[in-house]
């Protein structure tokens, strides 16, 4: 047995190294596979879709906010891994009655690195975790550098919702030199009005492909609302943390090469 303290300051005691892991966060699931834990991962959510061709072998235990407790009971995990934003407090409380639940909290690039490091410690994959963090650090050191262009990263419509303060996506934008005028709004993903968008003095509008599936037809709608602001469809998965950060760095260099 091993006792550790998770990112919320909770003490978690579990069988070490864990042999039956359930992951309730897509980016963390992908990280576990990258750390060569495919044999140990016995459960994941229906939103855990990466890596394609591998993750399908693990049991779907429900959604990130609506877990199927009966399926969890079927596989009897010795460690469940959750994330504060992705999963609910009530879900964690229900699961920890019977199982050890380790909760991450990821709001920055630094938190993402800590998550990878701590996963290595939790699962006896320290070397692989260190290698991944080293690769990500080198890749992110080569991100394109903007000159303070103002951008809104839109994740939803009806109502409009944008990325705000204390989010991993915000720190990625900030690391490239973008300015997000909505970090002063209350909440991590604030609702905004058309008037808010028009008053923000934006240079660009980023429309993410997830969680809302923005497509070209939405660009037409925003062009009527903000006729002088160019909009771009951006791959929302490139703003996930974990191994996706390696792919994301190349995507950012290509996508934002001409923005600086």
N, C-alpha and C positions, 0 to 999 in steps of 0.2 A: 504493500500500500504506500501511497505517496500523498502528501498534503501540500497544496499550493494555494496561492491567493490570486484570484482572477482580476480582471481589469476594473471591476466594480468594488474591489476590496473584500470579496466574499471568500471564505476558506472552502476549498474543495478537496475532498479526499477520494482517491480512486485507485484502481488496480493499475500498477505501472510495470511495463508499458501497456497501454490499453490495447486490447485485442478486438473489441467490438465498439466501434465509434459511430455515432450518429451526428451528422452535421446539419444544422438548420439554417445555414447562410450560404448562398450560392458561391460567393467569392472564396469563402473559407473551404467549402467542399473542393473547389478547384485547386486550392493550395494544398490540401491534404493529398490529393492525387499526385501533384507535382512532387511532394515529399515521399512518393512511392509507398503510400499507405493503402493502395487499392485493395489489398487483402483484408485490411482491418476495418474499412468503411462498410458498414452494414445497412446504413439508412441515410436518406437525404430528402430534401423537399422536392416538390415537382418543379420548382423554379431553379433547381441545381441542374443545369443543362450542360455544363462543361466539366471535364473534357468530353466532347462528343465521342461516342463509340466506347466509352469506358464507364461513365457514370450510370448508364442504363442498367448495369449489372447489380446495382444496389437498390434496396427497397425504397419506394416512394412512400414517405410517412405523412404526406399532406403538404399544406402550404406553410409559408413562413409565419403566418398569423393564425392558422387554423390546423394545428397538428392533430393527427389521428392517434390517440393514446393507445388504442387497441393494437395498432401496428407496432408501436414502440414496445409494448409488452410482449409481442410475439418474438422480437429479436433480442430482447434483454441486453441492452448496451451496457458496457462498463464505463463509458464516458459519453456525454452529450455536449456538443459545442454549439453555443448560441452567440448572437450579437445583439447588443442593446437596441439598435435602431430597427434591425430586421425582425426581431422577435419581441413578443410582448412580455411584460412583467408577469402577467397572469399565467402565461404559458410556462415560463421558467419556474414559477412557484408550484405549478401542478406537477411538473416533471421531477423537480428536486425532492419530492416526497419519497420517490423510489429510486432515483438515479443521481449520480454526481453530474452536475451541470456547470460547465465553465463558460462564463460570459465575457466576450470581448466587447470593447467599445472603440470604434474606429471613426475618428472625425478628421484626421490629418494624414499626410504622407508619413509622418513620423509614427503615428499609431499603426499604420499598415506595416511598417518595418518591424515594430514591436510585436505585432500579431504573428508575423512569420517566424521571428525569433522564438516567441513563446510557444508556438505550435511545435517547433523543433524540440524544445525542452519538454513539452507535455508528452510527446510521442516517441522520444528517443531518435530524432532525426536532425540532430544539431548541425552536422556537417552540411547536409542538403539545404537546411534553412539558411545557414550562413552564406552558402554559394548563391542562393537565390537573391538574398538581400544585396550581396556584392554586385551581382549582375544588374539589378534594378537601380542601384545607386549610380552605376556607371551610365546606364541608359538615360536616366533622368538628368544627369549632368549635361546631357547634350540636347535638352529640350529647346525649342525655339524661344527667343526672347522678344516679347512685345514691348511697346513703348507707352504703356498706360491706356491702351484702347479700352473703352467701356463696353461691357458685354452683359447680356442677360442670358442665362442658361435656363431654358424653359422646359419643364418636365411634365406639365399638364395643361389642359385647357378646359373651360367650363367647370370650375373657374380656372383662370390662369394661375399656375404655380411655378415659382422659380427657385433656383438654388440660392440659399442665403448663407448665414454665418454658421460656423462650427460644423462644416461638412467636409468630407474628403474631396468632393468635387471642387469646392471653393478653393481649397489649398492647391489643387492641381492648376486651376486657372491662375491663381496668384503666383505660383512658381514660374509661370510663363510670362508674367508681367501684365496680365489682363486685370482690369479694375471692374469689380462687380458692385454696382450702386445699391444693390439690394441687401448687402450685409448689414445695413443700418435698420432694416425692417425686423420686426419681432418674429422669432421662429426660425428654424433651420430651413424650412421650405415654405416661405410665406406666400399667401395668396396675394395677387396684385391685380389691379384693374387696368383697363386700357389706358386710362389717364396716367397711371403710375408709369407704364411703359413709355408713353409719349413724353413724360416729364423727365425721364432718366438720362436724357442726352446720350443715347446709345450710339456706339459705332457699329456694333454687330449684334445680331440676334442668333443665338444657337438654339435649334430645335432638336431635342434629343429623341432618339428612336425608341427609348424606353425610360420610364414605365409607360408613358403614353406614346403610341406609335406615330409620331409626327412623320408626314410624308410631303411630297411636293405640293399636293393640293392645299396643304396648310400654309405653305409659303405664299401662295396666292392670297389667301385670307389675310395673312400678316402684312402683305404688301399694301393692301388697302388700308390697314390700320396704321402702319408705319411706312409710308411710301418712300421715305428717304433713307431707310435703314436696311442694308442688305441682310438677308437671313440665310442661314446654312443649316442643312440637316447634318447632325453629328451623331456618330455611332455611340449610343449610350453605354454599351458594354466596354468601350475604351476608357470609361471613367470608373471602372471597377478596380478594386485593389487586389493584391495577390499576384500570381503569375501573369495575369492579364496586363500588368504594368509594363512588362517587356514588350509585348505587342503594341501597347498603347503609345510608348515612347516613339516608335517608328511611325505610327499613325499620326501623332501630333506633329512630328517633323514634316511629314508629307502634306498634311491638311493645312497647317498654319505657316507653311514656308513663306508665303507671299504676304502675310499679314503684318510682319514687322516693319 
